[in-house]
């Protein structure tokens, strides 16, 4: 049986076994085909079709014309020994496409893709929506007109409008979701498609302007406003809305001259690799969330080895639970450091919401906590040390008060759930985990979902999280373990990337990826960098040649794979990425620029290249699916300003450890030179690692005194030990020791006070 393809979105096209069919003698024959295809699941009465297509003719004439149209339709579809007759079933009363006909209809495929993309409970499947956007090439039968057939024209207009509304909704959700994930290039593509679909929609133009500004393309954002202004003047004789004009002014005020990258261009963005093979663990996490809503506070702990996809799974689950209802999400993360930082993830979460609109009862605990907890990303306590009357117990009480206030807003409003995401708990200190355990006891009955990840293999046997997990029986704790991907999951990734089952690519990724999602992703990115994997269509990729994978040299370890990808970058980008790795897992573009002594525009464009190659991503302290007004000023300066983080700590570690030791020390010294306005603790770390420990001593003493001031003896003693080690390195023996007496005395006095009973 032949295969027919009917494409009516954006025009009229019919193919039979891949070859175009063009022998349609009239518009009414095309209209007959369109109507039958749109109603292919049922029979259409001949009387209805005749009256619809020839309303001004007599019944006999209309029926005769219909018979002629059916005959021509059979010929156009490819008459020949009954092959076309198997596609159409006609009797004296009705007409329809045969249910068994091999028929693909773009409208049906489009609607199925939208339905799958916007599935039940509000979750979003980006790839399905992208497929729908690809199918919607234009309005239904755009430009098609049937004279003297008012009934058909009314049906056509209604179908066209309904499908346009469906496409508008899909494009809005797709663009917003991609923007929230930091995939601005793809988000812009679909936002432009939305503007083309509805050119007079100021909301669509505003969204595109924001995306241009967010991606650093300020001139294009301003040009988009001018295009809108001219269109509205020409078509309607009006000016853009005040909101649109205010957006334009915000972007205009932040405009700065652009600088060109002096080397190779950024190249294309890499593929979006879908999350696969996690249906069961996702179900269990969703069940944990539902229990938190119904029964009260609950901890869901995702554990597994590095690179297995813990953080991505957690964020995907948060995407799902926040898309269907109002939930406040707080974000915190632990970082590796010379010594653990007390309450680090809670400090990140509190400082992130300090400037946000909060219930009145939550403002006081946030303010108090902001003065007690370290600044985000720092390695010690703030410059203004808390009083001795504020021990760790006060932090415990304030965090409980804060979460209670967020769940129970004033004014009789209903209880609102809170999700607190704590990432990388393998680097947490004892106070962080003690607070986590405290919350499980004190927040009983409140809808608080504590979602956490930890790399259990990287934690020692005496890690303080282990007792909490081991004692989970009978407590509100759900542990979910992630394993490596099987061959079926890798095949699913390949099918999503290429649109078909490329067995050779699947075998390649299965063999070399070893089932580790991060390694599979890095392999895909390497294939993209090498030109083996090439873009064929939006979000669709293919292997360049049948033998492209044969004999391809693949690095033997994940670190070597990452460094191999690093070698594909332009020299200036590679140099800046190395400096960023020395600065830390997260870095500020302004700080990077000062340390590199490069033109700001060069640094910004280099960071864009890092993003497009998936080495870094924007670092957001707030969970928000939609742009916030307070972010627009930052976006006006370009999305390549602000804070960024390495896409995975293994990527950061591979780049950092791959540096030649003497060069690494030089970069640490460069970072320390420009960090005098940053935290003393972070600056001390760079002096230590740069081989100038004497410059770290006063900063470490300051950090120790701050920790002592809040009764954090453990941290204070840690800073003292580091100061003592730095002093020993600086003295280098007996010669010159006299010059360090004051520092030695200060360290010893502080240690005696800290160890006194």
Protein Blocks (a to p, Z undefined) as FASTA:
>chain_A
ZZddddfehpacddeehiacfkbfbfklmmmmmmmmmmmmbccdfklmmmmmmmmbcfkl
mmmmmmmmmmmmmmmnopaehlmmmmpccdfkbccddfklccddfklmmmmmmmmmmggh
hiacfklmmmmmmmmnbcehehiacehilklmmmmmmmmmmmmmmmmmmmmmmmmmmmmn
opamlmmmmmmmmmmmmmmlmklmmmmmmmmmmnopamlmmmmmmmmmmmmmmmnopacd
fklmmmmmmmmmmgccddddfbdcebjaddddddehilmmmmmmmmmmmmmmmnopcddd
deddehilpmmmmmmmmmmmmmmpccddddddddddfbdcehklmmmmmmmmmmpccdfk
lmmmmmmmmmmpccehiabdcfbdcdfklcfklmmmmmmmmmmmmmmcghhiacdddddd
dehkllpcfklmmmmmmmmmmmgoiacdddddddfklpcfklcklmmmmmmgopacdcdd
dddddfklmmmmmmmmnopacfklmmmmmmmnnopaklmmmmmmmmmmnomaccfbghia
cdfbfklmgopacdfbfklmmmmmmmmpcfklmmmmmmmmmnombdcfklmmmmnopafk
lmmmmmmmmmmnomaccddfbdcfbdcfklmmmmmnopkgcjdddfbfklmmmmmmmpcf
klmmmmmmmmmmmmmmmcfklmmmmmmmnopaklmmmmmmmmmmmmmmnopaklmmmmmm
mmmmmmmmmnopaeoklmmmmmmmmmmmmmmmmmpZZ
